[in-house]
Amino acid sequence: MEPLIDLKFLQELSGGDAKYIYELLDIFLGTTPEGLETLEQLIRDTNDWEATYKQAHFLKSSVGIVKIRDMHQQLARIEELGRKQEGREEILQLLDKILATFSEAHPILIAERDKHKQLAGVA
């Protein structure tokens, strides 16, 4: 099984710059929980397929950099089904998996962000 969080791409992108990693993780943690809430609300409370696939696409970009197990593929699948306006049940199952995985990853990402904040000497 792949690791819950894989920061290799982020390490490569940053050249190991702790401040850059801190800033990217800070932005990710500042936008992703809200983005997931929006996605969940769209999926559970509306039939707005277009907004759903656009939100999944938006989130997919972020998890392409901060890799969290299976989230990129699951968001890509929601985006694909949303574009086709089909697969509501599958979308709900994928959403539940994404939310569970992110909930597991969230405290680890916060610790990682805080570690890089310290390493970078950011006040």
C-alpha positions in Angstrom: 0.0 0.0 0.0 1.3 3.5 -0.8 2.1 5.8 2.1 -0.7 8.0 3.5 1.2 11.2 2.5 4.0 11.4 0.0 5.9 14.7 0.0 8.6 13.7 -2.5 7.2 15.8 -5.2 6.9 18.8 -2.9 10.6 18.2 -1.8 11.7 18.2 -5.4 9.6 21.2 -6.3 11.0 23.2 -3.4 14.6 22.0 -3.7 14.4 21.2 0.0 13.6 24.9 0.9 11.9 24.6 4.3 10.2 28.0 3.9 8.8 27.1 0.5 7.5 23.8 1.9 6.0 25.5 4.9 4.2 28.1 2.7 2.9 25.5 0.3 1.6 23.3 3.1 0.1 26.4 4.8 -1.8 27.3 1.7 -2.9 23.7 1.2 -4.1 23.4 4.7 -5.8 26.8 4.4 -7.8 25.9 1.3 -8.3 22.1 1.1 -10.6 21.5 4.1 -12.9 24.3 2.9 -12.7 23.0 -0.7 -13.6 19.5 0.5 -16.6 20.9 2.5 -17.7 22.7 -0.7 -17.4 19.5 -2.7 -19.3 17.5 -0.1 -22.1 20.1 0.0 -22.3 20.1 -3.8 -22.5 16.3 -4.0 -24.9 15.8 -1.0 -27.2 18.8 -1.4 -27.3 19.7 -5.0 -27.6 18.2 -8.5 -25.1 20.8 -9.9 -22.9 18.5 -11.9 -20.9 21.3 -13.4 -20.0 22.9 -10.1 -19.2 19.4 -8.7 -16.7 18.5 -11.5 -15.1 21.9 -11.4 -14.6 21.7 -7.6 -13.2 18.2 -8.0 -10.8 19.5 -10.7 -9.7 22.4 -8.4 -8.9 20.1 -5.5 -7.2 17.6 -7.8 -4.5 20.3 -8.6 -3.6 20.7 -5.0 -3.4 17.0 -4.2 -1.1 16.6 -7.3 1.5 18.5 -5.3 0.7 17.3 -1.7 0.1 13.7 -2.5 -2.4 12.0 -0.2 -3.1 8.3 -0.8 -5.6 7.8 -3.6 -7.1 11.3 -3.4 -5.9 12.4 -6.8 -7.4 9.4 -8.6 -10.6 9.6 -6.6 -11.0 13.3 -7.4 -10.2 12.6 -11.0 -13.0 10.0 -11.1 -15.5 12.4 -9.5 -14.5 15.0 -12.1 -15.0 12.4 -14.9 -18.4 11.2 -13.6 -19.5 14.8 -12.9 -18.7 15.8 -16.5 -20.8 12.8 -17.7 -23.5 13.6 -15.2 -23.7 10.0 -14.0 -22.6 7.7 -11.2 -24.1 9.5 -8.2 -23.7 6.4 -5.9 -20.0 6.0 -6.9 -19.4 9.7 -6.4 -20.9 9.4 -2.8 -18.6 6.4 -2.1 -15.6 8.2 -3.4 -16.4 11.3 -1.4 -16.6 9.3 1.8 -13.2 7.7 1.1 -11.7 11.1 0.3 -13.1 12.6 3.5 -11.8 9.7 5.6 -8.4 9.8 4.1 -8.0 13.5 4.4 -9.2 13.4 8.0 -6.4 10.9 8.7 -3.8 12.9 6.9 -4.8 16.4 8.2 -3.0 16.2 11.7 0.1 14.8 10.0 0.1 17.6 7.5 -0.3 20.2 10.2 2.7 18.7 12.1 4.7 18.7 8.8 3.9 22.3 8.1 4.8 23.3 11.7 8.1 21.4 11.5 9.0 23.3 8.3 7.9 26.6 9.8 10.4 26.0 12.6 13.1 24.8 10.2 12.6 28.0 8.1 12.6 30.2 11.2 9.3 31.8 10.2 7.9 33.9 13.0 
